[in-house]
Amino acid sequence: MALPCNNLNLNLYRVFYTVAKTKSFSESSRNLHISQPAISKHIQNLEYELNTILFYRTNRGIELTPEAKTLFNYVEKAYNFLMLGERELMSGKELMKGKVSIGVPTYISVNYLNNYVKKYMMEHPNIVIKMTNKDSKSLIELFNQHTIDLLILPNYINNSKSSKDLKIVELFKEKYCFVYNKDKVKNPEVNSLDQLCNKPLLLPEKNTLERKNIEDMFSRKGLTIEPIMELESPEMMLNYVNEGMGYGYILESIAKSHPELEVINLIEELPSEIISLIYSENTLTNSSKEFVHLLTEEKNN
């Protein structure tokens, strides 16, 4: 039977929440620093108290039962509010201390965020800014686990049906371009996709939106492209373009920040990328709210 509220064991729900998020007893054990048998025992105790099976095993691991999915929605909201309370306490009402944790790819933090970070730190010298630079998938995972407060990502799509408080603010839009190292590659005399098609191309890896967009452009002209390299990050793209390996596909702001690179002026207009700020309204601390305000205020001016 259900556990009375005055005997509510928050630790059981903490374990349940972690297992539900990770879908793994072993990973939950590492995250919570509790042995795996203890994790299993906690889940069994909660199932006994609620008289409900919470998880079932599949070939891909463990999954929530339908009843547990309903419970998880409430537990997640409670967990978010507890985290918010703790972080509000740490940050202080008058922004005397605190932390803002931001997840952002390296190329965006270097080419876009620097001035905002400098301004914020001048206005709030006691606030610590923690910047996490990883690939988009890893950053989204950290955001969903409430490890970071703010996401700044390209082409973000919200696939979470339960995140009704999620805010997605478009910060700016930027075009892509093709570039080469002018010191290591002769002037290609290229001004169209037709001429570029047979050049040694360095492109983003398959199954990314960036790759799909540029392939679609070539395809609409009846052209097929076979890149000599497929790269998973702009940093890797820059490295090989600088080595003179070929013609890279990259954002204009990155290209313009490297004087050794030459942008190819094509008659076709290449795709753009939307950079968005993503955050959860219900879990922002005062420190993070101030950073959001700074970004959105600058955008609207």
N, C-alpha and C positions, 0 to 999 in steps of 0.2 A: 504494500500500500504506500501511498505518497508520504514523503517525509514531512512532518509539520514544519512550518516556517521557522519556529523558534529553535529547532534542532538542525537547521540547514547546514550541511557540511560543504562549505565553499571549496574546500580542497578537492572534493570529488568532482565538482563541476569544473574546476581548473584543469584537472586531468582530462576530463571528458572533452573540454574545449580544445585542448592541445592535440589530442588524438584525432578529433574530428578535422582539425585544420591540416595536420600532417598526413593523415591516413596511414599512420605507421606507429606501431607500439615501440619499435626500436628507436625511431627518430624522436618520439615523444620522451623516451627514457633519457636520451642525450640532452634534449632541451630543458627538461625539468630536473635533471640530475637525480633521478629516481631509478631504481633497478626495474628491468622489464617485468619481472614477476610482480613487483609492487604496482606497476601501471595496470597490469591485468587484474589484480585484486581490487584496485580502486574502481575499475569499470564494472567488475562483478558486483561490488557492494552497491554501486549506484543503480545497476539494473535490478538488484534485489529490492532496494528501497522504492524504486519506481514501478516495480513489477512489469518491466518492459525490456525487451531485447533492444540494445542500442546499436550494435554493429553486426554485420555479417561479412564473411570472407568471400572474396572473388579471386579470379586468377590474377587480377591486378593489385591485390592487397585487400584492405578492409574498406567497407562502405557503410554509411549511415543507413539505418532502417527508416522507413517513412515517418514513424513516430519520432525517431531521434532527430530527423531534419527539422521538425516543428520545434522540438526542444532547443536545438542548436540556435535557431533564429533568436530566441529569447536570451539564451546564454551569451551569445555574441554581443547583443545590445548591452547586457549587464556588464560584460567584460570591458567593452568600450568605455562605458561611463566610469568604471573603476579606474581604468587607465587614464582617462581624462582628469579625474579628480586628483590622482597622484601627480600628474604632470602639472596641473594648475597649481598645486601646492608647491611644487619645486620651482616653477617659473616666477611665482610671486605676482601679486596684483598690480604692482607698479613697475613691472619689468625690471626689477632690480637684479634679478638673476634668472637663469633658465637656459634652454637649449632649443635650437631649431634644427631638425634633421631633414635634409633634402636629398632625394634620390634623383640623379640626373646623369645622362651620358656625358663623358668627358668633353666631347666637342661642343656641347651646348654650354656647359659650365664655363669653359674657357672663352668661347666666342660671344656669349650672351649674358651670363650671370655676373661676371666679375664686378662691373660697376654697381650693380644692385647690392652685392654683398659688401662692397666697400662702404657704400652709403649707409647700409643698415648697421654695420659695425661702428661707424662714427656716431650714429644716433643712439645706439644701444650697446655701449662698450662692455657691459657685463654679461651679455648674452653670448653663449657659445654656439657657433654654427658648425654642424657636422655634415659634411658633404660626402655622399656615397656615389661613386662612379662605377656602374656595372652595365651589363646589357639590359635591354628593356624588360625581358622576361624575369630576370633576377630581381630587378627593382620593383616590379609589380608584386612579386611574391613577398618581398620585405614590407611593402606598403600594406598588403592584405594582412600581414602578421603584426601590423602596428609598430614595426621597428623604425619606420621613417614616417614623418608627418606629411611631407609634400612631395609630389612627383612632378617632374617637368620632362615630358616625353613627346616624341614625334608620333603623329598619326594614332593617337590613343583611342581605342574602342572599348567602351564599358560592357563587358560580358557578364557582369555580376547582377543578377536580378534582385538580390537582397540589399544592394547598396543604394537605397533611395535618397540618402543624404549626401551622396557623392556629387561634387561640383567639378565641372570640366570647363576651364576658361581658356579660350584661344588667346595666346599671347602674341604670336606673329606667324606670318607665312613666308617661306623662303624658297627660292628656286634652286633647282639642281643645275649643274653644268658639267661639261667634260673638260678635263685639264691635262696638261703634260708638263714635264720639267723642261723649260726652255734652254737650259744649259746642257742637257743630255740628249734631247730629241730635236731633230731638225724641224723647222717650220713645216707642219703637215699640209698646209694649204687646203684645209678642210673647212667647208662652211655649210654642210648639209649632212643629214643622217645617211644618205646614200653613199657619200664619200667616206664617212666615218665607219661604215659597216665592215669594211675589210681591214681596218686598222686593228692592232693588238689592244683589245679592250679589257679593262679591269672593272668588274661589276660587283655589286652586292650579291651575297649568296642567294641561291634559289629559295623560293617560298617566302620571300620578304616582300612587303608592299612596294618598296623602292624598286626591286628587281622587276616585279610584275608591271609597274607603271612604265618603265623604260622599254621593256620588251613589247608592251602593247603599242607604244609609239612606233617602234620599228615595224611591227607586224601590220599596222594600218597602212604602211607604205609598201607592203609586200616584201619586207626584208626580214631575214633570219640572222640572228647574231650568235656567234660562238666565242665567248670570252676566253682569254688565255688564263685568267685567274678569277676565282670567286672568293670574295673576302667578307668576313663577318663584322667588321667595324670600320668606321672612318679612319681610325688611327692606323690600321693595317693598310688601308687604301692609300693614305698619305705616304707611308713608308715605301711602298712599291712604286708609286708614281715618282717619288723623289729619286729612286734608284734608276729611273729611266726605263722601266719595264714596259710602259705602254700608256694608254689614255684612260684616266680614272674618272669615275662618275661620283660627284661629290657636291655638297652644298656650296653655294657661292661664297658665303661668309668664311668658310674654312679655306677655300681657295684664295680669297683675297688677303687672308692673314699670313700667307706664305709667298713672299716676293719671288721665289724661284719658280713658281707655277704660272703658267699662262692659260687663261681661259679661252676655249675655242668658241668663237662667235658663230652660232648656227642660225640659219634662217628659220628653223623650227623653234617654237617655244617649248622648253622642256618642262616636265612636271614640277609641282611645288610640294612642299612638306609643311603641314600644320604642326606647330609646336604648342602644346597645351600645358596648363597648370592643373593638376588634379589633387584634390584634397577632400577630406570628409568633414563636413560642418560640425558634426557632433563630437569630434575628437581633437579639435584644434585647441592648443594652449594659447594664452595671450601672446606669447613670443611668436608663435607661428602665424597668428592672426595679423600681427604687425608686418610680417614679411609678405603675406598675401596682399595686404593693403598697399605695400610699397610697389609690388609688381603690377597690380591692377590699376593703381592710381597713375603710374607712369604710362601704362598702356592707353588709358582713357584721355590723357592730356595731349 
